[in-house]
């Protein structure tokens, strides 16, 4: 366990704590942890996860401004997205996972090309849903965090595996808070 991993874990935890409470500063901590984890994942040959961290960094900027707009207008309302839009996003991630997994398998020395691709693509969907205030983001994060916990245990990133198991618990808490705090509205 390196100092870099400790810092990445700390900033990630702060991000999730603030996110469950719908406090916008969560996106600052998400951005910092993304940069730190990008370096870590590159060093252990999880290239899709490294690229995912770059995406997370830019999505943290988007989330910061998107949530600012809603907080400024006092409209921080959790959204219940339509089944059609959720299924569309899930199907799109499946197709992208297949393409990305094929690339990683055939053109890189990625340690787990298919799993890396699948988890990365679905993490993008979950992050997008979180930034858009979709309640379903928490359900998807629970599944993703479970899979990442197992992957990081296998890769020997014990602190990060612990973090992702904490993320699972926090996702359950976030879901409950988001369900109870604001009325959900339908969205296409």
ZAMARGU-4260 file (C-alpha; in steps of 0.2 Angstrom, whole numbers, plus 5000, padded with zeros to 4 digits):
<rodrens>
0) 5000/5000/5000 | 5008/5016/4994 | 5005/5034/5000 | 4997/5037/4983 | 4984/5023/4986
5) 4980/5030/5004 | 4977/5048/4996 | 4966/5040/4983 | 4956/5031/4996 | 4954/5046/5007
10) 4948/5058/4993 | 4937/5044/4986 | 4929/5042/5003 | 4926/5060/5005 | 4918/5061/4988
15) 4906/5048/4992 | 4901/5055/5009 | 4897/5072/5002 | 4888/5064/4987 | 4876/5054/4998
20) 4872/5070/5006 | 4870/5079/4989 | 4884/5092/4994 | 4892/5098/4978 | 4910/5098/4985
25) 4909/5079/4982 | 4914/5082/4964 | 4931/5091/4969 | 4936/5075/4979 | 4930/5064/4965
30) 4941/5074/4953 | 4957/5072/4964 | 4954/5054/4967 | 4952/5051/4948 | 4969/5058/4945
35) 4977/5048/4958 | 4969/5031/4953 | 4973/5034/4935 | 4991/5033/4940 | 4988/5018/4951
40) 4978/5008/4938 | 4991/5012/4924 | 5005/5005/4935 | 4995/4988/4937 | 4990/4986/4919
45) 4972/4990/4921 | 4971/5002/4906 | 4952/5003/4904 | 4951/5008/4922 | 4965/5021/4919
50) 4956/5028/4905 | 4940/5028/4916 | 4949/5039/4928 | 4952/5052/4915 | 4933/5051/4911
55) 4929/5052/4929 | 4940/5068/4931 | 4930/5077/4917 | 4914/5070/4923 | 4918/5078/4940
60) 4919/5095/4932 | 4902/5092/4923 | 4895/5086/4940 | 4901/5101/4949 | 4893/5113/4936
65) 4877/5103/4934 | 4874/5101/4953 | 4878/5120/4955 | 4864/5124/4942 | 4851/5114/4952
70) 4857/5120/4969 | 4857/5138/4963 | 4839/5136/4957 | 4835/5126/4973 | 4829/5112/4962
75) 4840/5097/4968 | 4828/5084/4964 | 4832/5066/4962 | 4826/5059/4945 | 4818/5043/4942
80) 4823/5039/4924 | 4811/5030/4912 | 4814/5012/4910 | 4817/5015/4891 | 4831/5027/4895
85) 4839/5016/4908 | 4839/5001/4896 | 4846/5011/4882 | 4861/5016/4892 | 4863/4998/4898
90) 4863/4991/4881 | 4875/5005/4874 | 4887/5000/4888 | 4886/4982/4883 | 4890/4986/4865
95) 4904/4997/4870 | 4911/4984/4883 | 4912/4971/4869 | 4921/4983/4857 | 4933/4989/4871
100) 4936/4972/4878 | 4940/4965/4861 | 4953/4979/4858 | 4960/4977/4876 | 4962/4958/4873
105) 4970/4959/4856 | 4980/4975/4857 | 4986/4977/4875 | 4993/4967/4889 | 4979/4972/4900
110) 4978/4960/4915 | 4959/4957/4913 | 4953/4964/4897 | 4935/4959/4897 | 4931/4963/4915
115) 4941/4979/4914 | 4931/4984/4899 | 4914/4979/4906 | 4917/4987/4923 | 4924/5003/4915
120) 4909/5005/4903 | 4896/5002/4916 | 4905/5014/4928 | 4903/5028/4914 | 4885/5025/4914
125) 4883/5025/4933 | 4893/5041/4934 | 4883/5049/4920 | 4867/5044/4930 | 4874/5051/4946
130) 4878/5068/4938 | 4861/5068/4931 | 4853/5064/4948 | 4846/5048/4943 | 4841/5037/4958
135) 4846/5022/4948 | 4865/5026/4949 | 4865/5019/4966 | 4859/5002/4961 | 4872/5001/4947
140) 4886/5007/4958 | 4882/4993/4971 | 4884/4979/4957 | 4900/4988/4950 | 4908/4990/4967
145) 4905/4972/4971 | 4914/4967/4956 | 4928/4979/4958 | 4931/4973/4976 | 4934/4956/4970
150) 4945/4962/4956 | 4956/4973/4967 | 4958/4959/4980 | 4964/4948/4966 | 4976/4961/4960
155) 4983/4964/4978 | 4976/4981/4980 | 4969/4977/4998 | 4966/4995/5003 | 4957/4999/4987
160) 4947/4983/4988 | 4942/4988/5006 | 4937/5006/4999 | 4926/4998/4986 | 4917/4987/4999
165) 4914/5003/5008 | 4907/5010/4992 | 4895/4996/4992 | 4888/5001/5009 | 4889/5019/5005
170) 4879/5016/4989 | 4865/5008/4999 | 4865/5023/5011 | 4865/5035/4996 | 4850/5026/4989
175) 4841/5027/5005 | 4845/5045/5007 | 4840/5050/4989 | 4824/5040/4991 | 4819/5049/5007
180) 4826/5066/5004 | 4817/5072/4988 | 4802/5067/4978 | 4807/5058/4962 | 4800/5064/4945
185) 4798/5055/4929 | 4811/5058/4916 | 4813/5052/4898
</rodrens>
